[in-house]
Each structure stands twice: as structure tokens, then as C-alpha cells.
Amino acid sequence: MSTVTDAKPEGLFAPTLESERLRYELFDMKNDTHMQFSTETFNLILAGAGPTDGNWTKNDVRRLCFSLMMKPSEAHGRRPDTPCIYIMYLKDMPATPIGLISFCRRTPEIPMDLGWAVAPDYRRKGYASEASARISRYWKDEFGIKEMCIVTSEDNIPSRRIAESIGYVDGGYVMMEGNKEVAYVLPGMKKFEGQIFPFWGDGETPDEDY
């Protein structure tokens, strides 16, 4: 008899989503455009923090994706075949990615966290707010995730304002790599009290290069 732990990976998530100005494509590690854009984004927002001499390579991004993939315990007992990441595109510019929005599973003690990044040329236009609201609604109302959070640094005022604008509330704090990070949670959830928030999560990563 098969169990959840040996369940075959399957496609569980909407391949595309839309909001007023944006279209979202489910991240595909075999898609060269997705991989190139995500690697460039990591080297921009986490400059110097990559595992490969401070840089991020496509293989580093793949390993992180595998480590942070949704587990069957969050996926209604099923095993997803892809990470919970959507690539953002403007509807009137369908060939050029402008950002990404992720939903990561770190540890069983912390609900999955929503995060986003927008390319510099497209910031201050409300795209991060629009995308985070749409993708948050997808995971909560359409996929059925009951508890979600947003984690950011205390001085990241833009991200904190976005979290509040889309209905998240003060969720206490977590510790990431020894640093205190503020958390936002859905209304009704318990506040965090310094739980460990490992950036790489506790999931499995492939030993071989991809």
C-alpha cells in the first residue's frame, strides 16, 4: 500500500493566474527564461550571499527550490511536482518577466511564508502589492491553506506596508541566521515568539547537479 511519503509527485497548482495588470506563470525549473530570471533576481536581492563564492548559480536556485517545496502535510496529502513560485509578467508585455513571488515551506513549526521581488525598473508602481494580494488569495481561498505568514526585516518598510495592506497583521518575530525578523500572519493566528526560521528550510536537496 502506498503512503503519503512515497506518493508520486503531481501537478497541483494553477499553471497561470491573473490580476488587473499582471499575469503569473507557475515556475518551471526546465524553463530557461524562468531559471535565468530567478538566478539574476537572487544575485540582485541577495548579492554576496550565494552558496557559490557569494554568487547564485542556476543550480543553487534549483537546490533551494527543492528544499522549500510544499510538503504533503500542506498539500492535502498530495506531493507537488514543482515549487510554489510564480513569475510575474505585465499583461501588455507578455515576454518579459518583471518579478517573482514565492510561497516557501521552511519547517513544521512555521507556516509557509509568502515573499516577492520585483525588478528595479518596475518598482514603485504597485506591482508587488497587486501580486502579493492575488497570490495570497490563491493559496488561501483557492488552494485552501489555512495559515500563512510573511517574514521580513524590521527596516523593510515597503514590505511591511504591503503585508498590512493585503490583510496580514502583527505576527511577532522569528530568528533567521541569528537575526531578528518581523513576522506578519493572517488574522486569528498565534504570534511567533522567536522560532528559528532557516532560510534554506529543512527539506531535502538533490546531491547531484541539475
C-alpha positions as CSV (number, residue, x, y, z in Angstrom):
1,M,0.0,0.0,0.0
2,S,1.4,3.4,-0.9
3,T,1.7,6.1,1.7
4,V,1.9,9.9,1.6
5,T,5.7,9.8,1.9
6,D,6.1,7.8,-1.3
7,A,3.3,9.4,-3.2
8,K,4.1,10.2,-6.8
9,P,4.7,14.0,-7.5
10,E,1.9,15.6,-9.4
11,G,0.8,18.9,-10.8
12,L,-1.3,20.5,-8.1
13,F,-1.1,24.3,-8.7
14,A,-2.7,26.6,-11.2
15,P,-0.4,26.9,-14.2
16,T,-1.4,30.6,-14.7
17,L,-3.1,33.2,-12.7
18,E,-4.1,36.8,-13.5
19,S,-4.8,40.1,-11.7
20,E,-5.7,43.5,-13.1
21,R,-2.4,44.3,-14.7
22,L,-0.4,41.1,-14.2
23,R,-0.2,37.6,-15.4
24,Y,1.6,34.9,-13.4
25,E,3.2,31.7,-14.7
26,L,3.9,28.8,-12.4
27,F,7.7,28.4,-12.1
28,D,9.2,25.7,-14.2
29,M,12.8,24.6,-13.5
30,K,13.1,23.4,-17.1
31,N,12.1,26.8,-18.5
32,D,15.3,28.7,-19.4
33,T,13.6,32.1,-19.1
34,H,12.3,31.3,-15.6
35,M,15.7,30.0,-14.4
36,Q,17.7,32.8,-15.9
37,F,15.4,35.5,-14.4
38,S,15.2,33.8,-10.9
39,T,19.0,33.5,-10.8
40,E,19.5,37.1,-11.8
41,T,16.9,38.1,-9.1
42,F,18.7,36.2,-6.4
43,N,22.0,37.8,-7.3
44,L,20.3,41.2,-7.1
45,I,18.4,40.9,-3.9
46,L,20.8,38.6,-2.1
47,A,24.0,39.9,-3.5
48,G,27.1,38.3,-2.0
49,A,25.0,35.7,-0.1
50,G,25.0,32.9,-2.7
51,P,26.5,29.5,-1.9
52,T,28.9,29.6,-4.8
53,D,31.6,32.1,-3.8
54,G,28.9,34.6,-2.8
55,N,27.1,34.3,-6.1
56,W,23.9,32.4,-7.0
57,T,24.0,29.9,-9.9
58,K,21.1,28.2,-11.5
59,N,22.0,25.0,-9.6
60,D,21.9,26.9,-6.3
61,V,18.4,28.2,-7.1
62,R,17.3,24.7,-8.0
63,R,18.6,23.3,-4.8
64,L,16.8,26.0,-2.8
65,C,13.6,25.3,-4.7
66,F,13.7,21.6,-3.9
67,S,14.4,22.4,-0.2
68,L,11.5,24.8,0.2
69,M,8.9,22.8,-1.8
70,M,5.4,22.3,-0.2
71,K,5.1,19.0,1.7
72,P,2.1,16.7,1.5
73,S,1.1,17.9,5.0
74,E,0.3,21.3,3.4
75,A,-0.9,20.0,0.1
76,H,-3.9,18.0,1.2
77,G,-1.9,14.8,1.5
78,R,-0.5,15.0,-2.1
79,R,3.0,15.6,-3.3
80,P,3.6,18.6,-5.6
81,D,6.0,18.3,-8.5
82,T,7.1,21.9,-8.6
83,P,8.0,24.7,-6.1
84,C,5.4,27.3,-5.1
85,I,6.7,30.2,-7.2
86,Y,5.0,32.3,-9.8
87,I,6.8,34.5,-12.3
88,M,5.2,37.9,-12.9
89,Y,4.6,39.4,-16.3
90,L,2.8,42.5,-17.4
91,K,-0.2,41.7,-19.5
92,D,0.9,44.1,-22.1
93,M,4.5,42.8,-22.1
94,P,4.0,39.0,-22.0
95,A,7.5,38.0,-23.0
96,T,9.4,39.9,-20.2
97,P,9.4,38.7,-16.6
98,I,9.3,41.6,-14.1
99,G,9.2,39.8,-10.8
100,L,8.6,36.6,-8.8
101,I,6.5,35.7,-5.8
102,S,7.3,32.6,-3.7
103,F,5.5,30.5,-1.1
104,C,8.0,28.6,0.9
105,R,7.9,25.8,3.4
106,R,10.7,26.1,6.0
107,T,9.9,23.9,9.0
108,P,6.8,22.3,10.5
109,E,6.9,24.9,13.3
110,I,6.3,27.9,10.9
111,P,3.5,28.1,8.4
112,M,4.5,28.6,4.8
113,D,5.7,32.2,4.1
114,L,5.0,34.5,1.2
115,G,7.7,36.5,-0.4
116,W,8.2,38.6,-3.5
117,A,10.8,40.5,-5.6
118,V,10.3,43.0,-8.4
119,A,12.9,44.0,-11.0
120,P,14.3,47.5,-10.3
121,D,12.7,49.1,-13.4
122,Y,9.3,48.1,-12.3
123,R,9.3,49.1,-8.6
124,R,7.1,51.8,-7.1
125,K,4.3,51.0,-9.4
126,G,2.2,48.9,-7.1
127,Y,3.0,45.6,-8.8
128,A,4.3,43.9,-5.6
129,S,1.1,44.8,-3.8
130,E,-1.1,43.6,-6.6
131,A,0.9,40.3,-7.0
132,S,1.1,39.5,-3.3
133,A,-2.7,40.1,-2.8
134,R,-3.6,37.9,-5.8
135,I,-1.2,35.1,-4.9
136,S,-2.1,35.2,-1.2
137,R,-5.7,34.9,-2.2
138,Y,-4.9,31.9,-4.4
139,W,-3.2,29.9,-1.7
140,K,-5.7,30.8,1.0
141,D,-9.0,30.8,-0.8
142,E,-8.5,28.7,-3.8
143,F,-5.9,26.1,-2.7
144,G,-7.0,26.1,0.9
145,I,-4.0,26.9,3.0
146,K,-5.3,27.9,6.4
147,E,-2.2,29.5,7.9
148,M,0.3,31.7,6.1
149,C,2.9,34.3,7.1
150,I,5.2,37.0,5.7
151,V,8.7,37.5,7.2
152,T,10.9,40.5,6.6
153,S,13.5,42.7,8.2
154,E,12.4,45.3,10.6
155,D,13.6,48.1,8.5
156,N,12.0,46.9,5.3
157,I,9.2,49.4,5.5
158,P,7.8,48.8,1.9
159,S,7.3,45.1,2.5
160,R,5.8,45.7,5.9
161,R,3.3,48.1,4.4
162,I,2.4,45.6,1.7
163,A,1.8,42.9,4.3
164,E,-0.5,45.2,6.2
165,S,-2.3,46.4,3.0
166,I,-3.3,42.9,2.0
167,G,-4.7,42.0,5.4
168,Y,-1.8,40.5,7.4
169,V,-1.4,41.5,11.0
170,D,1.4,41.7,13.5
171,G,2.8,38.2,14.0
172,G,5.6,38.7,16.4
173,Y,9.1,37.7,15.4
174,V,11.3,34.9,14.2
175,M,15.1,34.3,14.2
176,M,16.9,33.8,10.8
177,E,20.6,33.2,10.8
178,G,20.8,34.9,14.3
179,N,18.9,38.0,13.2
180,K,15.5,39.0,14.4
181,E,12.9,39.3,11.6
182,V,9.4,40.7,12.0
183,A,6.5,38.4,11.0
184,Y,3.0,39.1,9.8
185,V,0.3,36.5,9.9
186,L,-3.3,36.0,8.9
187,P,-5.9,37.3,11.4
188,G,-6.6,34.8,14.2
189,M,-3.2,33.1,14.0
190,K,-0.8,32.9,17.0
191,K,2.1,35.3,17.1
192,F,5.6,33.9,16.7
193,E,7.9,34.1,19.7
194,G,11.4,33.8,18.2
195,Q,11.1,30.5,16.4
196,I,14.0,29.5,14.2
197,F,13.4,30.5,10.6
198,P,16.0,28.7,8.5
199,F,16.4,30.4,5.1
200,W,17.2,27.0,3.4
201,G,14.4,25.2,5.3
202,D,14.7,21.6,6.4
203,G,13.7,19.9,3.1
204,E,15.8,17.6,1.0
205,T,18.0,18.9,-1.7
206,P,19.4,16.8,-4.5
207,D,23.1,15.9,-4.3
208,E,23.7,16.0,-8.0
209,D,23.8,19.0,-10.2
210,Y,20.7,19.7,-12.4
